[in-house]
Structure formats: structure tokens, C-alpha cells
Amino acid sequence: MALFGNKKNTEDKKKPAVKAPAKKVAAVSMQDLYNESGSTVKTAATPILSSAAGQSGSVQVLLKPVITEKATNLTAENKYVFAVSPEANKISVAKAVKAIYGVTPIKVNLINISGKKVARGRVRGVRSDRRKAIVTLKAGEAIKIYEGV
């Protein structure tokens, strides 16, 4: 039986492939992506994506500012709303706001938003859970997050 015991075809046995070391990729902010694409959109705000100062790892704390009618009304009370990472805590959010915008928050409130159930035809699913932070600043301090919007 030559089908199973054929020792002549040793070409099929190859040496294991050696993996190349992984290349490190630098973190890129959203503002850098827009500028590289040739778009003329330029904002005076600092990059949105960041990691908190002094925090180990590469967890991005502030994802983006939330720009809704309710969030805009809160700016009259010196409160600003940000979408944050699900792993973020109040201390890391406060450090990230201070590092990016240069203002020290008085108070940080975190809100967990569970994903809604959705259906498209017979396919049912659930949207992703989200987390947002409401940051309160001192009277007289402000964050310019609405420039370029």
C-alpha cells in the first residue's frame, strides 16, 4: 500500500516558519488622521484620543466629547460631557482632562449606559455598552470643544 506508507515524499514536511518580531505602531490621534488625509478640517483643540498622564499601559481614557443638545446646555453650568473608556475611573478621567485641556476638574461623574436591544428583520442583537463622564470645572474655566464642529 503506497498511499499511506510512502516515504519518498519528504518534501511535504517543511521546517517550521520563523516568526518575525512584531513592529511597534505609534499611537495616532484623530486630528493627525484628518490632517494626513488632505482634509482642510483643522481645530484648535488638542488631540481627542489620549491616555491619562502617569497611567501604565495604553488605555485611552477620553474617547471623544459628547456634542448633543443636553450636553451643550450643561456648559452653562460649567459641565462638560465626554465619552470615556469602560475601564476608566474618576481619577484617570480627571488626570486626562488636566493633561489634555490644562484645567483641573472639581468633580467627575461617571455614567454607565447599557446597550439597547435592536432588531433588523429576523436578526436580533444588542448595541455596545457605553460609559460617559460629566466633568465639572471651576467658575471662569472653560474647555473649547466646539471649535471646528
C-alpha positions as CSV (number, residue, x, y, z in Angstrom):
1,M,0.0,0.0,0.0
2,A,1.8,3.0,-1.2
3,L,-0.8,5.5,-0.3
4,F,-0.1,5.6,3.4
5,G,3.4,4.5,3.8
6,N,5.2,6.4,1.0
7,K,8.5,7.6,2.4
8,K,9.7,9.1,-0.8
9,N,7.6,12.3,-0.5
10,T,9.5,14.0,2.3
11,E,9.1,17.4,0.6
12,D,5.7,17.8,2.3
13,K,7.5,18.1,5.7
14,K,8.7,21.6,5.9
15,K,10.7,23.3,8.6
16,P,8.6,25.4,11.0
17,A,8.4,29.1,9.9
18,V,10.3,31.6,12.0
19,K,8.1,34.5,13.1
20,A,9.4,38.0,12.6
21,P,9.4,40.2,15.6
22,A,6.3,42.4,15.8
23,K,6.7,46.0,14.9
24,K,5.6,48.7,17.3
25,V,3.0,51.1,16.0
26,A,2.9,54.6,17.3
27,A,-0.4,56.0,18.7
28,V,-2.1,58.3,16.2
29,S,-4.7,60.9,17.2
30,M,-7.8,61.6,15.2
31,Q,-6.5,65.0,14.4
32,D,-3.4,63.6,12.8
33,L,-5.5,61.2,10.7
34,Y,-7.6,64.1,9.4
35,N,-4.5,66.2,8.5
36,E,-2.8,63.3,6.7
37,S,-5.9,62.6,4.6
38,G,-5.7,66.0,3.0
39,S,-8.8,67.4,4.6
40,T,-8.9,71.1,5.4
41,V,-10.6,70.5,8.8
42,K,-8.4,72.0,11.4
43,T,-9.3,72.5,15.0
44,A,-7.6,74.5,17.8
45,A,-8.4,71.7,20.3
46,T,-5.8,69.3,21.4
47,P,-5.9,65.7,20.2
48,I,-9.0,63.8,21.4
49,L,-7.5,60.4,21.9
50,S,-5.1,60.2,24.8
51,S,-4.0,58.1,27.7
52,A,-4.0,59.6,31.2
53,A,-0.8,61.1,32.4
54,G,1.2,58.7,34.6
55,Q,-1.0,55.7,33.9
56,S,0.6,52.4,33.0
57,G,-0.5,50.6,29.8
58,S,-2.1,52.1,26.7
59,V,-5.6,52.6,27.9
60,Q,-7.2,55.5,26.1
61,V,-9.3,57.4,28.7
62,L,-11.1,60.2,26.8
63,L,-12.6,58.9,23.6
64,K,-14.4,61.9,22.3
65,P,-16.5,64.9,23.6
66,V,-20.2,64.3,23.5
67,I,-21.9,67.0,21.5
68,T,-25.7,66.9,22.0
69,E,-28.3,69.5,22.9
70,K,-28.3,68.3,26.5
71,A,-24.5,68.4,26.8
72,T,-24.5,71.9,25.2
73,N,-27.0,73.1,27.8
74,L,-24.7,71.8,30.6
75,T,-21.9,74.0,29.5
76,A,-23.9,77.0,31.0
77,E,-23.3,75.2,34.4
78,N,-19.6,74.7,33.6
79,K,-20.1,70.9,33.0
80,Y,-18.6,69.1,30.0
81,V,-19.5,65.6,28.8
82,F,-17.0,63.1,27.4
83,A,-17.3,59.5,26.1
84,V,-14.8,57.5,28.1
85,S,-13.3,54.1,28.1
86,P,-15.3,51.4,30.0
87,E,-12.2,50.8,32.2
88,A,-11.8,54.5,33.1
89,N,-12.3,55.7,36.7
90,K,-12.8,59.2,38.1
91,I,-9.2,59.7,38.9
92,S,-8.0,58.7,35.4
93,V,-10.6,60.9,33.8
94,A,-9.6,63.9,35.9
95,K,-5.9,63.3,35.1
96,A,-6.6,63.1,31.3
97,V,-8.7,66.3,31.3
98,K,-5.9,68.1,33.1
99,A,-3.2,66.7,30.8
100,I,-5.1,67.5,27.6
101,Y,-7.0,70.7,28.3
102,G,-4.9,72.2,31.1
103,V,-7.9,72.6,33.5
104,T,-8.4,70.9,36.9
105,P,-11.9,69.4,37.3
106,I,-13.7,69.9,40.6
107,K,-15.9,66.9,40.2
108,V,-16.2,63.9,37.8
109,N,-19.4,61.9,37.5
110,L,-19.4,58.6,35.5
111,I,-22.5,57.1,33.9
112,N,-22.8,53.5,32.5
113,I,-25.2,53.2,29.6
114,S,-26.3,49.7,28.7
115,G,-26.8,48.8,25.1
116,K,-30.3,48.7,23.7
117,K,-31.8,45.6,22.1
118,V,-32.1,46.1,18.3
119,A,-33.7,44.0,15.5
120,R,-33.2,44.2,11.8
121,G,-35.6,41.8,10.2
122,R,-35.1,38.4,11.9
123,V,-31.6,39.2,13.1
124,R,-31.6,40.4,16.8
125,G,-28.8,41.8,18.7
126,V,-27.6,44.3,21.3
127,R,-25.7,47.5,20.9
128,S,-22.5,48.0,22.8
129,D,-22.5,49.3,26.3
130,R,-21.0,52.8,26.7
131,R,-19.7,55.0,29.5
132,K,-19.6,58.7,29.7
133,A,-18.2,61.3,32.2
134,I,-19.6,64.6,33.2
135,V,-16.7,66.9,34.2
136,T,-17.4,70.0,36.4
137,L,-14.9,72.8,36.3
138,K,-14.4,75.9,38.4
139,A,-16.3,79.1,37.6
140,G,-14.3,81.0,35.0
141,E,-12.6,78.0,33.5
142,A,-13.7,76.6,30.1
143,I,-12.9,74.0,27.5
144,K,-13.2,74.9,23.9
145,I,-14.5,71.6,22.4
146,Y,-17.0,73.1,19.9
147,E,-14.4,74.7,17.6
148,G,-14.3,73.2,14.2
149,V,-17.6,71.4,14.7
